[in-house]
Amino acid sequence: MEFVVKQKIKFKHCDLAGIVFYPRYVEMINDTVEDWFEHIGMPYTLLHDKTVNGGIPTVNLNCDFKKPSYLGEVLEKKLHVKKIGNSSCTMEIVFCEHLAPKDIKVEIEMTVVYIDLAKKQKAPWPAKLKENIAKYLI
């Protein structure tokens, strides 16, 4: 399964040339992951609540910028899981032009680790969350 969400490129994302300024892509990546976690039943508001007391910091992020994105374009952000471990999850995320899905703008590989915020150390994924993550494993 693949998680897909659209992103309109707004003025706030662009530099003076009207193209996406690369740090804005990192914000869009984080938005995608946050939206996905909400979609699979673990919104950040619950994740960081005292009852769950978890976190998912990024431990590795690789971006390959293929083509520029321009003000007004609509991108499709597609996420799937490449690998899931005891406490880690490696995702692949692709940003492509909404009307031309083969027109890839950015390819991302990202690894997050589940942590116990109280102990400030990695911890095993909660069983239900790991089960929901595994549905996106390709």
C-alpha positions in Angstrom: 0.0 0.0 0.0 1.1 3.6 -0.6 0.1 6.8 1.2 -0.5 9.7 -1.2 -1.2 13.3 -0.3 -1.3 16.4 -2.5 0.8 19.5 -1.9 0.2 22.8 -3.7 3.4 24.9 -4.0 2.7 28.2 -2.4 4.6 31.5 -2.3 6.0 30.6 1.1 7.8 27.6 -0.4 9.6 29.5 -3.1 12.7 31.6 -3.5 12.9 34.8 -5.6 13.1 32.7 -8.8 9.7 31.1 -8.0 11.1 27.6 -7.4 10.9 25.6 -4.2 13.8 26.5 -1.8 15.2 23.2 -0.8 14.7 23.5 3.0 11.0 23.9 2.3 11.1 20.3 0.9 12.3 19.1 4.2 9.3 20.8 5.9 7.0 19.1 3.3 8.7 15.7 4.0 8.0 16.2 7.7 4.4 17.2 7.0 4.0 14.0 4.9 5.2 11.8 7.6 3.1 13.6 10.2 0.0 13.2 8.0 0.8 9.5 7.4 1.1 8.8 11.2 -2.2 10.4 11.7 -3.7 8.3 8.8 -2.4 5.1 10.4 -3.9 6.0 13.8 -1.1 7.7 15.7 -1.4 11.4 15.3 1.4 13.4 16.8 -0.9 14.9 19.4 -1.5 11.3 20.7 2.1 10.2 20.1 3.5 12.9 22.3 0.8 12.7 24.9 1.8 11.5 28.4 -0.1 8.2 28.0 1.9 7.2 24.9 5.0 9.3 25.7 6.7 8.4 22.4 8.6 10.2 19.7 9.9 9.4 16.2 13.0 11.5 15.5 14.6 11.3 12.1 18.0 9.5 12.2 18.7 9.5 8.5 17.5 11.6 5.6 18.7 11.4 2.0 17.2 13.6 -0.7 17.8 13.5 -4.4 16.5 16.6 -6.1 15.7 15.6 -9.7 13.8 18.6 -11.0 12.6 22.0 -9.7 9.1 22.6 -8.5 7.4 25.9 -9.3 5.0 28.2 -7.6 1.4 27.0 -8.3 2.3 23.4 -9.1 0.5 20.6 -7.4 2.7 17.7 -6.2 1.7 14.2 -5.2 3.7 13.1 -2.2 3.8 9.3 -2.2 5.1 7.3 0.9 5.7 3.6 1.4 7.8 1.7 3.9 11.0 0.1 2.7 11.9 -1.6 6.0 10.6 -1.9 9.5 12.7 -3.0 12.4 12.1 -3.4 16.1 12.2 0.4 16.7 13.1 1.8 13.3 11.2 2.4 10.0 12.8 3.3 6.7 10.5 5.0 4.3 10.7 6.0 0.6 8.9 9.2 -0.3 8.6 10.5 -3.9 7.3 14.0 -4.8 6.0 14.1 -8.4 4.0 16.4 -10.6 0.3 15.6 -9.9 -0.7 15.6 -13.6 2.4 13.8 -14.7 3.2 11.1 -12.1 6.4 10.0 -13.9 7.7 13.5 -13.6 9.7 13.0 -10.3 10.8 16.1 -8.5 12.4 14.7 -5.4 13.2 11.2 -4.1 13.7 10.7 -0.4 14.8 7.9 1.8 14.2 8.6 5.5 14.6 6.5 8.7 12.8 7.3 11.9 13.3 5.6 15.3 10.6 5.1 17.9 11.7 6.4 21.3 10.4 6.5 24.8 10.5 10.2 25.6 10.7 9.6 29.4 13.7 7.4 29.1 15.2 9.3 26.1 16.1 6.1 24.3 14.8 3.9 21.5 12.0 1.5 22.3 10.1 -1.2 20.4 7.2 0.0 18.3 3.8 -0.4 20.0 2.3 -3.6 18.5 -0.8 -1.9 16.9 1.3 0.9 15.4 3.9 -1.6 14.0 1.0 -3.5 12.5 -0.3 -0.4 10.8 3.1 0.6 9.5 3.6 -2.8 8.1 0.6 -2.3 5.8 2.7 0.1 3.8 5.7 -2.2 3.5 6.6 -2.7 -0.2 
